[in-house]
Amino acid sequence: MSDSKCFRCEYFKAYYTKGRTNFSKLDIGLCTKKNETIEKHCECEKFRVKYCGRFNRKQLALDALTENINLFAEIKQILEEDDEESLEELLFEYKRRKKKGT
């Protein structure tokens, strides 16, 4: 049995019929390379493997978590720097008032 059947081809677009609550796939479809209707179990010389981009959900979740952790670390650093600046301003103001009082 050959793996180069039309239903596995990049150029094959299946036809559907509309049912009452869903769509049903037919055993025929459009070959966009030949621009004609064909059966899905045919074979031809223009066959090209359909790319199925799969993704790893766990890896996507880990990437998103890592990105968010990095964002929180940046926010933490900004807030800490802001606290240090506020503390320095407070000490400066305290020293200035102390000098005026003496």
Secondary structure, DSSP 8 states (H G I E B T S, - for coil): --S--GGGBTTEEEEEEE-SSSEEEEEEEEETTTTEEEETT---TT--B-------HHHHHHHHHHHHHHHHHHHHHHHHHHHHHHHHHHHHHHHHHHHHH-
